[in-house]
Amino acid sequence: NFLVAAESTLARMQPVADFPLPSPGHVRFYARAFTATYTAERSEEDLAGRRDDLWPLFGAGHEVLTQIRRLEERRRGGSTSAF
């Protein structure tokens, strides 16, 4: 799902040669394609509120992180400690 979301939002990103951190309160996406790396920066509030065209990628990324946390909890024997 994450790769599908990344591919469907790639047209709304710009090619990039450097990799700055996002501004405070923002999220920066990087997508590596065969020919270039692309980026876009968006407001975290707009993404979380589904008011931005990149919110599907934001949501899919959160789902990936959720699954990693679940796997880590299982690996640790069901502990709910922080990841």
N, CA and C atoms as an extended XYZ file, in Angstrom:
249
Properties=species:S:1:pos:R:3:atomname:S:1:resname:S:1:resid:I:1 pbc="F F F"
N         0.812       -1.200        0.000 N   ASN     1
C         0.000        0.000        0.000 CA  ASN     1
C         0.857        1.266        0.000 C   ASN     1
N         1.964        1.217        0.750 N   PHE     2
C         2.846        2.380        0.815 CA  PHE     2
C         3.455        2.688       -0.555 C   PHE     2
N         3.911        1.655       -1.247 N   LEU     3
C         4.509        1.876       -2.571 CA  LEU     3
C         3.482        2.380       -3.576 C   LEU     3
N         2.260        1.889       -3.498 N   VAL     4
C         1.198        2.361       -4.383 CA  VAL     4
C         0.913        3.834       -4.105 C   VAL     4
N         0.846        4.190       -2.821 N   ALA     5
C         0.607        5.595       -2.457 CA  ALA     5
C         1.760        6.475       -2.927 C   ALA     5
N         2.989        6.000       -2.787 N   ALA     6
C         4.146        6.784       -3.232 CA  ALA     6
C         4.110        6.991       -4.744 C   ALA     6
N         3.807        5.940       -5.466 N   GLU     7
C         3.760        6.065       -6.926 CA  GLU     7
C         2.647        7.009       -7.371 C   GLU     7
N         1.515        6.959       -6.696 N   SER     8
C         0.390        7.796       -7.119 CA  SER     8
C         0.583        9.270       -6.759 C   SER     8
N         1.499        9.574       -5.847 N   THR     9
C         1.732       10.966       -5.455 CA  THR     9
C         3.030       11.534       -6.040 C   THR     9
N         3.792       10.733       -6.727 N   LEU    10
C         5.090       11.168       -7.256 CA  LEU    10
C         4.966       12.384       -8.171 C   LEU    10
N         3.906       12.486       -8.929 N   ALA    11
C         3.725       13.616       -9.853 CA  ALA    11
C         3.577       14.946       -9.118 C   ALA    11
N         3.259       14.894       -7.831 N   ARG    12
C         3.107       16.121       -7.047 CA  ARG    12
C         4.372       16.459       -6.256 C   ARG    12
N         5.463       15.789       -6.586 N   MET    13
C         6.754       16.050       -5.953 CA  MET    13
C         7.713       16.649       -6.980 C   MET    13
N         8.805       17.249       -6.476 N   GLN    14
C         9.799       17.860       -7.347 CA  GLN    14
C        11.126       17.109       -7.220 C   GLN    14
N        11.884       17.038       -8.314 N   PRO    15
C        13.216       16.429       -8.229 CA  PRO    15
C        14.088       17.209       -7.250 C   PRO    15
N        14.982       16.511       -6.583 N   VAL    16
C        15.822       17.137       -5.571 CA  VAL    16
C        17.240       16.561       -5.644 C   VAL    16
N        18.210       17.409       -5.336 N   ALA    17
C        19.606       16.967       -5.299 CA  ALA    17
C        20.161       16.986       -3.883 C   ALA    17
N        19.499       17.713       -2.970 N   ASP    18
C        19.928       17.726       -1.577 CA  ASP    18
C        18.752       17.277       -0.711 C   ASP    18
N        18.997       17.072        0.566 N   PHE    19
C        18.012       16.422        1.424 CA  PHE    19
C        17.825       17.163        2.744 C   PHE    19
N        17.225       18.364        2.699 N   PRO    20
C        17.028       19.124        3.934 CA  PRO    20
C        15.962       18.492        4.824 C   PRO    20
N        16.035       18.830        6.108 N   LEU    21
C        15.007       18.420        7.055 CA  LEU    21
C        13.771       19.285        6.848 C   LEU    21
N        12.614       18.812        7.296 N   PRO    22
C        11.403       19.635        7.149 CA  PRO    22
C        11.412       20.815        8.109 C   PRO    22
N        10.646       21.825        7.772 N   SER    23
C        10.434       22.968        8.661 CA  SER    23
C         9.635       22.488        9.871 C   SER    23
N         9.700       23.206       10.985 N   PRO    24
C         8.893       22.823       12.144 CA  PRO    24
C         7.406       22.730       11.786 C   PRO    24
N         6.752       21.661       12.247 N   GLY    25
C         5.335       21.470       11.977 CA  GLY    25
C         5.029       20.919       10.602 C   GLY    25
N         6.068       20.518        9.877 N   HIS    26
C         5.902       20.001        8.533 CA  HIS    26
C         6.483       18.600        8.423 C   HIS    26
N         6.098       17.920        7.355 N   VAL    27
C         6.617       16.601        7.023 CA  VAL    27
C         7.256       16.713        5.650 C   VAL    27
N         8.431       16.134        5.494 N   ARG    28
C         9.082       16.116        4.182 CA  ARG    28
C         9.134       14.677        3.698 C   ARG    28
N         8.656       14.465        2.491 N   PHE    29
C         8.676       13.161        1.853 CA  PHE    29
C         9.825       13.105        0.860 C   PHE    29
N        10.451       11.952        0.776 N   TYR    30
C        11.437       11.678       -0.265 CA  TYR    30
C        11.037       10.375       -0.935 C   TYR    30
N        11.068       10.358       -2.250 N   ALA    31
C        10.757        9.155       -3.010 CA  ALA    31
C        11.859        8.935       -4.026 C   ALA    31
N        12.421        7.760       -4.010 N   ARG    32
C        13.492        7.420       -4.952 CA  ARG    32
C        12.883        6.678       -6.127 C   ARG    32
N        13.036        7.231       -7.316 N   ALA    33
C        12.583        6.588       -8.547 CA  ALA    33
C        13.829        6.116       -9.310 C   ALA    33
N        13.626        5.507      -10.447 N   PHE    34
C        14.758        4.993      -11.213 CA  PHE    34
C        15.683        6.103      -11.698 C   PHE    34
N        15.123        7.263      -11.993 N   THR    35
C        15.923        8.324      -12.607 CA  THR    35
C        16.294        9.459      -11.672 C   THR    35
N        15.588        9.601      -10.554 N   ALA    36
C        15.838       10.741       -9.672 CA  ALA    36
C        15.214       10.494       -8.304 C   ALA    36
N        15.530       11.383       -7.386 N   THR    37
C        14.875       11.416       -6.085 CA  THR    37
C        13.959       12.632       -6.070 C   THR    37
N        12.763       12.453       -5.526 N   TYR    38
C        11.761       13.508       -5.504 CA  TYR    38
C        11.416       13.860       -4.062 C   TYR    38
N        10.942       15.085       -3.871 N   THR    39
C        10.576       15.525       -2.537 CA  THR    39
C         9.350       16.420       -2.561 C   THR    39
N         8.718       16.502       -1.410 N   ALA    40
C         7.621       17.442       -1.177 CA  ALA    40
C         7.550       17.667        0.324 C   ALA    40
N         7.223       18.888        0.710 N   GLU    41
C         7.046       19.218        2.119 CA  GLU    41
C         5.630       19.741        2.317 C   GLU    41
N         4.982       19.228        3.361 N   ARG    42
C         3.607       19.609        3.631 CA  ARG    42
C         3.406       19.836        5.123 C   ARG    42
N         2.362       20.575        5.461 N   SER    43
C         1.978       20.812        6.844 CA  SER    43
C         1.501       19.503        7.480 C   SER    43
N         2.053       19.174        8.649 N   GLU    44
C         1.629       17.962        9.351 CA  GLU    44
C         0.147       18.040        9.720 C   GLU    44
N        -0.311       19.217       10.087 N   GLU    45
C        -1.720       19.411       10.446 CA  GLU    45
C        -2.637       19.136        9.255 C   GLU    45
N        -2.273       19.632        8.077 N   ASP    46
C        -3.083       19.398        6.880 CA  ASP    46
C        -3.061       17.930        6.479 C   ASP    46
N        -1.909       17.284        6.604 N   LEU    47
C        -1.815       15.868        6.269 CA  LEU    47
C        -2.667       15.033        7.214 C   LEU    47
N        -2.539       15.283        8.510 N   ALA    48
C        -3.298       14.518        9.497 CA  ALA    48
C        -4.795       14.751        9.347 C   ALA    48
N        -5.177       15.944        8.915 N   GLY    49
C        -6.587       16.267        8.709 CA  GLY    49
C        -7.100       15.899        7.329 C   GLY    49
N        -6.267       15.244        6.548 N   ARG    50
C        -6.619       14.822        5.180 CA  ARG    50
C        -7.011       16.002        4.296 C   ARG    50
N        -6.358       17.127        4.514 N   ARG    51
C        -6.630       18.328        3.723 CA  ARG    51
C        -5.529       18.603        2.704 C   ARG    51
N        -4.683       17.635        2.463 N   ASP    52
C        -3.582       17.806        1.520 CA  ASP    52
C        -3.562       16.635        0.549 C   ASP    52
N        -3.120       16.891       -0.673 N   ASP    53
C        -3.108       15.844       -1.692 CA  ASP    53
C        -2.110       14.718       -1.408 C   ASP    53
N        -1.218       14.893       -0.460 N   LEU    54
C        -0.275       13.818       -0.110 CA  LEU    54
C        -0.707       13.036        1.130 C   LEU    54
N        -1.919       13.265        1.627 N   TRP    55
C        -2.329       12.550        2.825 CA  TRP    55
C        -2.374       11.038        2.640 C   TRP    55
N        -2.664       10.482        1.441 N   PRO    56
C        -2.614        9.016        1.322 CA  PRO    56
C        -1.211        8.459        1.609 C   PRO    56
N        -0.180        9.171        1.192 N   LEU    57
C         1.185        8.731        1.459 CA  LEU    57
C         1.499        8.843        2.948 C   LEU    57
N         1.067        9.916        3.565 N   PHE    58
C         1.239       10.129        4.998 CA  PHE    58
C         0.570        8.999        5.783 C   PHE    58
N        -0.674        8.686        5.437 N   GLY    59
C        -1.403        7.615        6.113 CA  GLY    59
C        -0.766        6.254        5.899 C   GLY    59
N        -0.320        5.986        4.686 N   ALA    60
C         0.322        4.703        4.392 CA  ALA    60
C         1.639        4.572        5.155 C   ALA    60
N         2.363        5.672        5.295 N   GLY    61
C         3.597        5.651        6.074 CA  GLY    61
C         3.329        5.356        7.537 C   GLY    61
N         2.270        5.942        8.078 N   HIS    62
C         1.908        5.651        9.466 CA  HIS    62
C         1.518        4.189        9.645 C   HIS    62
N         0.865        3.613        8.654 N   GLU    63
C         0.511        2.204        8.732 CA  GLU    63
C         1.755        1.320        8.732 C   GLU    63
N         2.743        1.661        7.935 N   VAL    64
C         4.006        0.916        7.941 CA  VAL    64
C         4.631        0.963        9.338 C   VAL    64
N         4.679        2.157        9.934 N   LEU    65
C         5.255        2.289       11.277 CA  LEU    65
C         4.454        1.502       12.317 C   LEU    65
N         3.139        1.496       12.201 N   THR    66
C         2.294        0.723       13.114 CA  THR    66
C         2.618       -0.759       13.021 C   THR    66
N         2.770       -1.265       11.823 N   GLN    67
C         3.087       -2.686       11.647 CA  GLN    67
C         4.474       -3.024       12.192 C   GLN    67
N         5.430       -2.134       12.014 N   ILE    68
C         6.773       -2.359       12.571 CA  ILE    68
C         6.692       -2.421       14.092 C   ILE    68
N         5.945       -1.521       14.697 N   ARG    69
C         5.788       -1.530       16.160 CA  ARG    69
C         5.136       -2.819       16.639 C   ARG    69
N         4.114       -3.277       15.935 N   ARG    70
C         3.447       -4.531       16.310 CA  ARG    70
C         4.407       -5.710       16.225 C   ARG    70
N         5.182       -5.753       15.179 N   LEU    71
C         6.163       -6.832       15.051 CA  LEU    71
C         7.197       -6.783       16.172 C   LEU    71
N         7.631       -5.594       16.507 N   GLU    72
C         8.598       -5.438       17.589 CA  GLU    72
C         8.005       -5.868       18.931 C   GLU    72
N         6.757       -5.531       19.176 N   GLU    73
C         6.098       -5.949       20.412 CA  GLU    73
C         5.996       -7.466       20.486 C   GLU    73
N         5.650       -8.095       19.370 N   ARG    74
C         5.587       -9.560       19.335 CA  ARG    74
C         6.951      -10.175       19.570 C   ARG    74
N         7.961       -9.584       18.963 N   ARG    75
C         9.323      -10.088       19.124 CA  ARG    75
C         9.765       -9.999       20.578 C   ARG    75
N         9.324       -8.970       21.269 N   ARG    76
C         9.686       -8.780       22.669 CA  ARG    76
C         8.765       -9.537       23.621 C   ARG    76
N         7.860      -10.318       23.077 N   GLY    77
C         6.987      -11.103       23.925 CA  GLY    77
C         5.720      -10.410       24.346 C   GLY    77
N         5.215       -9.518       23.511 N   GLY    78
C         3.943       -8.867       23.811 CA  GLY    78
C         4.056       -7.630       24.675 C   GLY    78
N         5.247       -7.201       24.973 N   SER    79
C         5.435       -6.008       25.782 CA  SER    79
C         4.882       -4.787       25.061 C   SER    79
N         4.309       -3.878       25.811 N   THR    80
C         3.783       -2.657       25.220 CA  THR    80
C         4.731       -1.480       25.447 C   THR    80
N         5.994       -1.780       25.703 N   SER    81
C         6.958       -0.712       25.922 CA  SER    81
C         7.164        0.098       24.653 C   SER    81
N         7.702        1.271       24.820 N   ALA    82
C         7.927        2.166       23.678 CA  ALA    82
C         8.872        1.521       22.688 C   ALA    82
N         8.697        1.820       21.439 N   PHE    83
C         9.494        1.278       20.340 CA  PHE    83
C        10.826        1.937       20.253 C   PHE    83
